[in-house]
């Protein structure tokens, strides 16, 4: 049911010059407002989900030649009456059309207000609404798939099932309160304990998926490290196919990290070129080296460059020993293959995590990309059905986990029914906030203010 009395309008396509621009208007007065500007047909009597060609006029002056798409509520995105006007893509023209619609009685929509109305009108739950923003922002295959799965309700369904089971037990325990003096027990405490432990396991799995979801949204941090002049910046430029980093024979040229992103096998890799690792008295370079070590610890995977021309075998073996003591997965990248020392090349090549390349001539870059995909086992990114990608959802799951732990502790301590119900209710509240069954105006304003205007 439509709960809004006003009618909103906004540009639904990206601002700037384009072939077309689409203006979206939603609300009780959408059809009457557009009808006053569109004399070609009476839109009020046209069927929903139809498209109509004609002219937009204001005070008998033609604004544009347009196509008007009609969506009558509740069969629309917002479940209200919605009209989308496809105009020519002049920013001036689009602004004039929006002004004409505002003069007719509409108001300019706030960021995310169309999707907020869709949520408030029951089109989908809050987690699904947030997935709309993730879908718009997705820049690779896995981010797109994760957003689609969430928008279709996969994550929401899991949360709702867990919540329904808890609601059943909470209601039974609350019933016990009505029979407190008779010492009646409607809920077997061992069954409740088993249920809570099962739900906790499911919650923990979702919590653990957040690290994977974060990588999907932000890209896999892939740090390129090594000694000065080992070819780190040259490799970054070769991977990006542009001169992103300064390349010089002078050691210590890169003093801070430089990063950019490429897509491999449908997943974003965020490559970070770092300062060369070496002892230095230069204060600025030393700060860069310190940042390199920090970035190495934060990486999901490390590409460690070995100079096949100039490094010694003992230096390589020392580097390898250090790498194997770290927890970060690594690939040894033997660079300058075309000028390699045969003995060093043989030892580097023998390692199962090694790839030999020439960054300068872009030799075997495909081999390096394939090794990255193999080492990371990208199947985990594509085969996971439910992945938590939203920090708000993660925090809600953590609050649920804490509340459920209190329930288990309460069962173990034999606490009274009312305290047990209070802890269960707290977990229900945290789960309800994720899907929007429990909301506040501040929460909704915070979520939808991050959307683009027109969505």
Buried (B, 14 or more C-beta within 10 A) or exposed (E): EBEBEEBBBBBBBEEEEBEEBBBBBBBBBBBBBBBBBBEEBEBEEBEEEEEBEBEBBBEEEEBBEBBBBBBBBBEBBBBBBBBBBBBBBBEEBBBBBBBBBBEBBBBBBBBBBBBBBBBBBEBBBBBBBBBBBBBEBBEBBBBBBBBBBBBEBBBBBBBBEBBEBBBEBBEBBBEBEEEEEEEEEBBEBEEBBEBBEEBBEBBEEBBEBBEBBBBBBEBBBBBBBBBBBBBBBBBBBBBBEEEBBEBEEEEBBBBEBBBBBBEBBBBBBBBBBBBBBBEBEEEEBBBBBEBBEEBBEEBBBBBBBBBBBBBEEEBBEEBBEEBEEEEBBBBBBBBBBEEBBEEBBEBBBEBEBBBBBBBBEBBBBEEBBBBBBEBBEBEEBBEBEBBBBBEBBBBBBBBBBEBBBBBBEBBEEEBEBEEBBBBBBBBBBBBBBBBBBBBEEEBBEEBBEEBBBBB
